[in-house]
Amino acid sequence: MTYTLVTANRNYSSWSLRPWLLMKALGIAFEDRVEPFAAAENYEAFRAFSPTGQVPVLFDGERTVWDSLGITLYLAERNPGVWPEDEAARAWAMCAVAEMHGGFGALRAERTMNVGVRVDANPPSPRLERDVARLAELWSEGLSRFGGPWLAGERFSAVDAFYAPVAFRVRTYGIDVGAARAAWVETILAHPAMLDWEAQALAETWRDPDHEIELAECGGVTADYRAQG
């Protein structure tokens, strides 16, 4: 039986990108179902298929699995390659995934994901500066300890999928992560699955007002490559 993965707008939904990219990159077959942010408040509409009123959600037959981390853990029990084979790399990757899932609040708030634009960003807050410094530290550790080109070694794994939305943010806002980390950003942005996601994002014509307001609060848009409706 094929999985069904429910995700939202390609431009905005960083949480959707994580399991979508993971499954695409590892060749885990799934039906791709998009439920866009179509209203100012999507909770009740999304509750029709999601226990939390949020995406992503994975359906495996009659079973519903929600939350990007929950989906990743579920897939890891049933599919190879989600985590690195090396025990040390696997432990590091699990911790890094948990840190991204529960942290980096300033990065999310001040540098919201929007794939199809480029932004002259407002000055960062001290909290955002700390987030970026921690991000650089974390990526440097993974790349140096496990040899790259991926964050936990020579193969793409869940930790790359969880930080992939940050790669889009680095490009959108011109975030300085240093040369070594920028090489990983370029590697993940060039992955065929990421290019597929980006192409879908650029083809989207719908806009969610709240996400667009959040974008405006992050800085001034200098280029918009999204299709116009």
Phi and psi restraints in degrees (value plus and minus 20) as a CYANA .aco file:
   2 THR   PHI    -105.3   -65.3
   2 THR   PSI     119.5   159.5
   3 TYR   PHI     -86.8   -46.8
   3 TYR   PSI     135.6   175.6
   4 THR   PHI    -139.7   -99.7
   4 THR   PSI     105.5   145.5
   5 LEU   PHI    -131.8   -91.8
   5 LEU   PSI     103.3   143.3
   6 VAL   PHI    -119.7   -79.7
   6 VAL   PSI     103.6   143.6
   7 THR   PHI    -152.3  -112.3
   7 THR   PSI     157.1   197.1
   8 ALA   PHI    -140.3  -100.3
   8 ALA   PSI    -181.0  -141.0
   9 ASN   PHI     -70.8   -30.8
   9 ASN   PSI     114.8   154.8
  10 ARG   PHI     -87.3   -47.3
  10 ARG   PSI     -54.0   -14.0
  11 ASN   PHI     -87.1   -47.1
  11 ASN   PSI     -57.7   -17.7
  12 TYR   PHI    -124.3   -84.3
  12 TYR   PSI     -54.5   -14.5
  13 SER   PHI    -105.5   -65.5
  13 SER   PSI      65.4   105.4
  14 SER   PHI     -84.9   -44.9
  14 SER   PSI     -55.4   -15.4
  15 TRP   PHI     -86.1   -46.1
  15 TRP   PSI     -56.1   -16.1
  16 SER   PHI     -86.2   -46.2
  16 SER   PSI     -57.4   -17.4
  17 LEU   PHI     -79.2   -39.2
  17 LEU   PSI     -57.5   -17.5
  18 ARG   PHI     -75.3   -35.3
  18 ARG   PSI     -83.0   -43.0
  19 PRO   PHI     -90.1   -50.1
  19 PRO   PSI     -51.4   -11.4
  20 TRP   PHI     -80.0   -40.0
  20 TRP   PSI     -69.5   -29.5
  21 LEU   PHI     -84.7   -44.7
  21 LEU   PSI     -63.0   -23.0
  22 LEU   PHI     -77.0   -37.0
  22 LEU   PSI     -67.7   -27.7
  23 MET   PHI     -88.7   -48.7
  23 MET   PSI     -60.8   -20.8
  24 LYS   PHI     -83.0   -43.0
  24 LYS   PSI     -66.7   -26.7
  25 ALA   PHI     -86.3   -46.3
  25 ALA   PSI     -53.5   -13.5
  26 LEU   PHI    -112.7   -72.7
  26 LEU   PSI     -20.0    20.0
  27 GLY   PHI      51.3    91.3
  27 GLY   PSI       9.6    49.6
  28 ILE   PHI    -106.9   -66.9
  28 ILE   PSI      92.9   132.9
  29 ALA   PHI     -87.0   -47.0
  29 ALA   PSI     120.1   160.1
  30 PHE   PHI    -178.6  -138.6
  30 PHE   PSI     134.8   174.8
  31 GLU   PHI    -103.3   -63.3
  31 GLU   PSI     108.6   148.6
  32 ASP   PHI    -116.1   -76.1
  32 ASP   PSI      89.2   129.2
  33 ARG   PHI    -136.3   -96.3
  33 ARG   PSI      99.8   139.8
  34 VAL   PHI    -123.3   -83.3
  34 VAL   PSI     107.0   147.0
  35 GLU   PHI    -139.5   -99.5
  35 GLU   PSI      75.1   115.1
  36 PRO   PHI     -89.7   -49.7
  36 PRO   PSI     137.5   177.5
  37 PHE   PHI     -91.2   -51.2
  37 PHE   PSI      73.8   113.8
  38 ALA   PHI    -120.0   -80.0
  38 ALA   PSI     -25.4    14.6
  39 ALA   PHI    -163.2  -123.2
  39 ALA   PSI     149.6   189.6
  40 ALA   PHI     -81.8   -41.8
  40 ALA   PSI     -52.6   -12.6
  41 GLU   PHI    -151.8  -111.8
  41 GLU   PSI      95.8   135.8
  42 ASN   PHI    -124.9   -84.9
  42 ASN   PSI     -18.6    21.4
  43 TYR   PHI     -77.2   -37.2
  43 TYR   PSI     -73.0   -33.0
  44 GLU   PHI     -84.6   -44.6
  44 GLU   PSI     -59.5   -19.5
  45 ALA   PHI     -84.7   -44.7
  45 ALA   PSI     -61.9   -21.9
  46 PHE   PHI     -92.3   -52.3
  46 PHE   PSI     -44.4    -4.4
  47 ARG   PHI     -83.0   -43.0
  47 ARG   PSI     -38.1     1.9
  48 ALA   PHI     -83.8   -43.8
  48 ALA   PSI     -44.1    -4.1
  49 PHE   PHI    -152.1  -112.1
  49 PHE   PSI     -30.3     9.7
  50 SER   PHI    -144.0  -104.0
  50 SER   PSI     108.6   148.6
  51 PRO   PHI     -79.7   -39.7
  51 PRO   PSI     -49.8    -9.8
  52 THR   PHI    -117.0   -77.0
  52 THR   PSI     -25.1    14.9
  53 GLY   PHI      51.2    91.2
  53 GLY   PSI       2.6    42.6
  54 GLN   PHI    -154.1  -114.1
  54 GLN   PSI     147.2   187.2
  55 VAL   PHI    -138.3   -98.3
  55 VAL   PSI     136.7   176.7
  56 PRO   PHI    -106.6   -66.6
  56 PRO   PSI     141.6   181.6
  57 VAL   PHI    -157.6  -117.6
  57 VAL   PSI     118.3   158.3
  58 LEU   PHI    -133.2   -93.2
  58 LEU   PSI     112.5   152.5
  59 PHE   PHI    -128.9   -88.9
  59 PHE   PSI     107.6   147.6
  60 ASP   PHI    -142.9  -102.9
  60 ASP   PSI      70.3   110.3
  61 GLY   PHI      45.5    85.5
  61 GLY   PSI    -144.0  -104.0
  62 GLU   PHI    -108.0   -68.0
  62 GLU   PSI     -21.7    18.3
  63 ARG   PHI    -113.1   -73.1
  63 ARG   PSI     115.8   155.8
  64 THR   PHI    -129.6   -89.6
  64 THR   PSI     107.3   147.3
  65 VAL   PHI    -142.4  -102.4
  65 VAL   PSI     105.1   145.1
  66 TRP   PHI    -142.1  -102.1
  66 TRP   PSI     145.2   185.2
  67 ASP   PHI      56.2    96.2
  67 ASP   PSI     116.4   156.4
  68 SER   PHI     -80.3   -40.3
  68 SER   PSI     -56.2   -16.2
  69 LEU   PHI     -93.3   -53.3
  69 LEU   PSI     -62.2   -22.2
  70 GLY   PHI     -79.3   -39.3
  70 GLY   PSI     -61.1   -21.1
  71 ILE   PHI     -84.2   -44.2
  71 ILE   PSI     -62.5   -22.5
  72 THR   PHI     -82.8   -42.8
  72 THR   PSI     -65.5   -25.5
  73 LEU   PHI     -83.1   -43.1
  73 LEU   PSI     -59.9   -19.9
  74 TYR   PHI     -84.0   -44.0
  74 TYR   PSI     -65.7   -25.7
  75 LEU   PHI     -84.8   -44.8
  75 LEU   PSI     -55.3   -15.3
  76 ALA   PHI     -83.8   -43.8
  76 ALA   PSI     -48.0    -8.0
  77 GLU   PHI     -96.3   -56.3
  77 GLU   PSI     -33.4     6.6
  78 ARG   PHI    -144.3  -104.3
  78 ARG   PSI     -27.1    12.9
  79 ASN   PHI    -161.5  -121.5
  79 ASN   PSI     118.8   158.8
  80 PRO   PHI     -96.3   -56.3
  80 PRO   PSI     136.5   176.5
  81 GLY   PHI      71.1   111.1
  81 GLY   PSI     -25.9    14.1
  82 VAL   PHI     -84.4   -44.4
  82 VAL   PSI     -62.2   -22.2
  83 TRP   PHI    -132.3   -92.3
  83 TRP   PSI     135.1   175.1
  84 PRO   PHI     -80.6   -40.6
  84 PRO   PSI     130.1   170.1
  85 GLU   PHI     -92.7   -52.7
  85 GLU   PSI     -58.6   -18.6
  86 ASP   PHI     -83.2   -43.2
  86 ASP   PSI     111.8   151.8
  87 GLU   PHI     -83.5   -43.5
  87 GLU   PSI     -63.5   -23.5
  88 ALA   PHI     -85.5   -45.5
  88 ALA   PSI     -62.9   -22.9
  89 ALA   PHI     -84.9   -44.9
  89 ALA   PSI     -57.9   -17.9
  90 ARG   PHI     -85.4   -45.4
  90 ARG   PSI     -64.0   -24.0
  91 ALA   PHI     -82.1   -42.1
  91 ALA   PSI     -63.6   -23.6
  92 TRP   PHI     -83.6   -43.6
  92 TRP   PSI     -64.9   -24.9
  93 ALA   PHI     -82.0   -42.0
  93 ALA   PSI     -60.8   -20.8
  94 MET   PHI     -83.0   -43.0
  94 MET   PSI     -62.6   -22.6
  95 CYS   PHI     -86.4   -46.4
  95 CYS   PSI     -61.5   -21.5
  96 ALA   PHI     -84.9   -44.9
  96 ALA   PSI     -59.1   -19.1
  97 VAL   PHI     -83.7   -43.7
  97 VAL   PSI     -65.2   -25.2
  98 ALA   PHI     -82.9   -42.9
  98 ALA   PSI     -57.6   -17.6
  99 GLU   PHI     -85.3   -45.3
  99 GLU   PSI     -62.8   -22.8
 100 MET   PHI     -85.6   -45.6
 100 MET   PSI     -61.3   -21.3
 101 HIS   PHI     -82.8   -42.8
 101 HIS   PSI     -55.4   -15.4
 102 GLY   PHI    -127.6   -87.6
 102 GLY   PSI     -26.0    14.0
 103 GLY   PHI    -145.5  -105.5
 103 GLY   PSI    -178.4  -138.4
 104 PHE   PHI      37.0    77.0
 104 PHE   PSI      23.0    63.0
 105 GLY   PHI     -84.6   -44.6
 105 GLY   PSI     -58.3   -18.3
 106 ALA   PHI     -88.4   -48.4
 106 ALA   PSI     -57.5   -17.5
 107 LEU   PHI     -80.5   -40.5
 107 LEU   PSI     -63.0   -23.0
 108 ARG   PHI     -85.0   -45.0
 108 ARG   PSI     -62.0   -22.0
 109 ALA   PHI     -96.5   -56.5
 109 ALA   PSI     -60.6   -20.6
 110 GLU   PHI    -114.8   -74.8
 110 GLU   PSI     -32.6     7.4
 111 ARG   PHI    -157.8  -117.8
 111 ARG   PSI      41.7    81.7
 112 THR   PHI     -80.6   -40.6
 112 THR   PSI     128.1   168.1
 113 MET   PHI     -94.5   -54.5
 113 MET   PSI     109.2   149.2
 114 ASN   PHI    -169.7  -129.7
 114 ASN   PSI      84.8   124.8
 115 VAL   PHI     -84.5   -44.5
 115 VAL   PSI     -59.0   -19.0
 116 GLY   PHI    -111.0   -71.0
 116 GLY   PSI     -11.1    28.9
 117 VAL   PHI    -145.5  -105.5
 117 VAL   PSI     147.1   187.1
 118 ARG   PHI    -145.5  -105.5
 118 ARG   PSI     121.9   161.9
 119 VAL   PHI    -153.2  -113.2
 119 VAL   PSI     115.5   155.5
 120 ASP   PHI    -103.5   -63.5
 120 ASP   PSI      79.0   119.0
 121 ALA   PHI     -94.3   -54.3
 121 ALA   PSI     126.2   166.2
 122 ASN   PHI     -85.6   -45.6
 122 ASN   PSI     136.3   176.3
 123 PRO   PHI     -76.4   -36.4
 123 PRO   PSI     120.5   160.5
 124 PRO   PHI     -93.8   -53.8
 124 PRO   PSI     128.7   168.7
 125 SER   PHI     -95.7   -55.7
 125 SER   PSI     144.5   184.5
 126 PRO   PHI     -76.8   -36.8
 126 PRO   PSI     -55.0   -15.0
 127 ARG   PHI     -85.7   -45.7
 127 ARG   PSI     -61.0   -21.0
 128 LEU   PHI     -87.1   -47.1
 128 LEU   PSI     -59.3   -19.3
 129 GLU   PHI     -79.2   -39.2
 129 GLU   PSI     -60.3   -20.3
 130 ARG   PHI     -85.2   -45.2
 130 ARG   PSI     -61.2   -21.2
 131 ASP   PHI     -81.9   -41.9
 131 ASP   PSI     -64.3   -24.3
 132 VAL   PHI     -87.1   -47.1
 132 VAL   PSI     -59.0   -19.0
 133 ALA   PHI     -83.6   -43.6
 133 ALA   PSI     -62.1   -22.1
 134 ARG   PHI     -86.8   -46.8
 134 ARG   PSI     -59.2   -19.2
 135 LEU   PHI     -78.8   -38.8
 135 LEU   PSI     -67.9   -27.9
 136 ALA   PHI     -82.4   -42.4
 136 ALA   PSI     -61.3   -21.3
 137 GLU   PHI     -82.3   -42.3
 137 GLU   PSI     -65.5   -25.5
 138 LEU   PHI     -84.9   -44.9
 138 LEU   PSI     -68.5   -28.5
 139 TRP   PHI     -82.8   -42.8
 139 TRP   PSI     -60.0   -20.0
 140 SER   PHI     -81.3   -41.3
 140 SER   PSI     -61.7   -21.7
 141 GLU   PHI     -81.2   -41.2
 141 GLU   PSI     -69.3   -29.3
 142 GLY   PHI     -82.2   -42.2
 142 GLY   PSI     -65.9   -25.9
 143 LEU   PHI     -87.0   -47.0
 143 LEU   PSI     -58.6   -18.6
 144 SER   PHI     -97.4   -57.4
 144 SER   PSI     -58.9   -18.9
 145 ARG   PHI     -90.8   -50.8
 145 ARG   PSI     -57.3   -17.3
 146 PHE   PHI    -132.7   -92.7
 146 PHE   PSI     -19.8    20.2
 147 GLY   PHI      68.1   108.1
 147 GLY   PSI     -22.7    17.3
 148 GLY   PHI      43.4    83.4
 148 GLY   PSI    -194.4  -154.4
 149 PRO   PHI     -98.5   -58.5
 149 PRO   PSI     -29.4    10.6
 150 TRP   PHI    -112.2   -72.2
 150 TRP   PSI     147.5   187.5
 151 LEU   PHI     -84.1   -44.1
 151 LEU   PSI     -48.6    -8.6
 152 ALA   PHI    -140.5  -100.5
 152 ALA   PSI       8.4    48.4
 153 GLY   PHI     111.1   151.1
 153 GLY   PSI    -175.3  -135.3
 154 GLU   PHI    -102.6   -62.6
 154 GLU   PSI     -28.7    11.3
 155 ARG   PHI    -141.4  -101.4
 155 ARG   PSI     122.2   162.2
 156 PHE   PHI     -78.3   -38.3
 156 PHE   PSI     119.7   159.7
 157 SER   PHI    -168.1  -128.1
 157 SER   PSI    -194.1  -154.1
 158 ALA   PHI     -78.1   -38.1
 158 ALA   PSI     -52.6   -12.6
 159 VAL   PHI     -85.6   -45.6
 159 VAL   PSI     -54.5   -14.5
 160 ASP   PHI     -87.3   -47.3
 160 ASP   PSI     -59.6   -19.6
 161 ALA   PHI     -83.5   -43.5
 161 ALA   PSI     -58.0   -18.0
 162 PHE   PHI     -92.8   -52.8
 162 PHE   PSI     -47.9    -7.9
 163 TYR   PHI    -117.4   -77.4
 163 TYR   PSI     -22.2    17.8
 164 ALA   PHI     -78.0   -38.0
 164 ALA   PSI     -60.8   -20.8
 165 PRO   PHI     -80.0   -40.0
 165 PRO   PSI     -49.4    -9.4
 166 VAL   PHI     -88.1   -48.1
 166 VAL   PSI     -54.1   -14.1
 167 ALA   PHI     -80.1   -40.1
 167 ALA   PSI     -62.3   -22.3
 168 PHE   PHI     -82.2   -42.2
 168 PHE   PSI     -60.3   -20.3
 169 ARG   PHI     -83.8   -43.8
 169 ARG   PSI     -61.1   -21.1
 170 VAL   PHI     -76.7   -36.7
 170 VAL   PSI     -63.3   -23.3
 171 ARG   PHI     -92.9   -52.9
 171 ARG   PSI     -64.0   -24.0
 172 THR   PHI     -79.9   -39.9
 172 THR   PSI     -64.0   -24.0
 173 TYR   PHI    -125.7   -85.7
 173 TYR   PSI     -21.0    19.0
 174 GLY   PHI      45.6    85.6
 174 GLY   PSI      18.4    58.4
 175 ILE   PHI     -88.6   -48.6
 175 ILE   PSI     110.7   150.7
 176 ASP   PHI    -105.2   -65.2
 176 ASP   PSI      89.7   129.7
 177 VAL   PHI    -132.3   -92.3
 177 VAL   PSI     -15.7    24.3
 178 GLY   PHI      68.6   108.6
 178 GLY   PSI     138.0   178.0
 179 ALA   PHI     -82.9   -42.9
 179 ALA   PSI     -64.9   -24.9
 180 ALA   PHI     -83.8   -43.8
 180 ALA   PSI     -63.7   -23.7
 181 ARG   PHI     -91.1   -51.1
 181 ARG   PSI     -53.4   -13.4
 182 ALA   PHI     -82.4   -42.4
 182 ALA   PSI     -50.5   -10.5
 183 ALA   PHI     -84.1   -44.1
 183 ALA   PSI     -59.5   -19.5
 184 TRP   PHI     -86.2   -46.2
 184 TRP   PSI     -60.5   -20.5
 185 VAL   PHI     -76.3   -36.3
 185 VAL   PSI     -66.7   -26.7
 186 GLU   PHI     -84.9   -44.9
 186 GLU   PSI     -56.9   -16.9
 187 THR   PHI     -83.7   -43.7
 187 THR   PSI     -65.7   -25.7
 188 ILE   PHI     -92.2   -52.2
 188 ILE   PSI     -56.9   -16.9
 189 LEU   PHI     -85.7   -45.7
 189 LEU   PSI     -46.0    -6.0
 190 ALA   PHI    -108.7   -68.7
 190 ALA   PSI     -23.2    16.8
 191 HIS   PHI     -83.8   -43.8
 191 HIS   PSI     117.6   157.6
 192 PRO   PHI     -74.6   -34.6
 192 PRO   PSI     -56.7   -16.7
 193 ALA   PHI     -89.3   -49.3
 193 ALA   PSI     -56.9   -16.9
 194 MET   PHI     -87.2   -47.2
 194 MET   PSI     -59.1   -19.1
 195 LEU   PHI     -83.9   -43.9
 195 LEU   PSI     -56.0   -16.0
 196 ASP   PHI     -84.1   -44.1
 196 ASP   PSI     -68.3   -28.3
 197 TRP   PHI     -79.0   -39.0
 197 TRP   PSI     -64.6   -24.6
 198 GLU   PHI     -82.1   -42.1
 198 GLU   PSI     -62.5   -22.5
 199 ALA   PHI     -81.0   -41.0
 199 ALA   PSI     -60.9   -20.9
 200 GLN   PHI     -86.1   -46.1
 200 GLN   PSI     -57.7   -17.7
 201 ALA   PHI     -83.3   -43.3
 201 ALA   PSI     -63.7   -23.7
 202 LEU   PHI     -88.3   -48.3
 202 LEU   PSI     -46.3    -6.3
 203 ALA   PHI    -101.3   -61.3
 203 ALA   PSI     -34.7     5.3
 204 GLU   PHI     -86.8   -46.8
 204 GLU   PSI     115.8   155.8
 205 THR   PHI    -127.4   -87.4
 205 THR   PSI     -37.4     2.6
 206 TRP   PHI     -98.8   -58.8
 206 TRP   PSI     132.4   172.4
 207 ARG   PHI    -150.0  -110.0
 207 ARG   PSI     118.5   158.5
 208 ASP   PHI    -118.9   -78.9
 208 ASP   PSI      97.7   137.7
 209 PRO   PHI     -75.5   -35.5
 209 PRO   PSI     -62.0   -22.0
 210 ASP   PHI     -84.4   -44.4
 210 ASP   PSI     -62.0   -22.0
 211 HIS   PHI     -86.7   -46.7
 211 HIS   PSI     -54.9   -14.9
 212 GLU   PHI     -89.1   -49.1
 212 GLU   PSI     -55.5   -15.5
 213 ILE   PHI     -85.0   -45.0
 213 ILE   PSI     -63.6   -23.6
 214 GLU   PHI     -80.1   -40.1
 214 GLU   PSI     -60.0   -20.0
 215 LEU   PHI     -82.1   -42.1
 215 LEU   PSI     -65.5   -25.5
 216 ALA   PHI     -81.6   -41.6
 216 ALA   PSI     -51.7   -11.7
 217 GLU   PHI     -93.0   -53.0
 217 GLU   PSI     -36.3     3.7
 218 CYS   PHI    -105.5   -65.5
 218 CYS   PSI     -41.9    -1.9
 219 GLY   PHI     136.4   176.4
 219 GLY   PSI    -190.5  -150.5
 220 GLY   PHI    -116.2   -76.2
 220 GLY   PSI     110.6   150.6
 221 VAL   PHI     -91.7   -51.7
 221 VAL   PSI     105.0   145.0
 222 THR   PHI    -123.3   -83.3
 222 THR   PSI     -38.3     1.7
 223 ALA   PHI    -176.0  -136.0
 223 ALA   PSI     120.6   160.6
 224 ASP   PHI    -152.2  -112.2
 224 ASP   PSI      90.1   130.1
 225 TYR   PHI    -116.9   -76.9
 225 TYR   PSI     -14.9    25.1
 226 ARG   PHI     -96.0   -56.0
 226 ARG   PSI     127.0   167.0
 227 ALA   PHI     -81.6   -41.6
 227 ALA   PSI     124.4   164.4
 228 GLN   PHI    -118.6   -78.6
 228 GLN   PSI     113.0   153.0
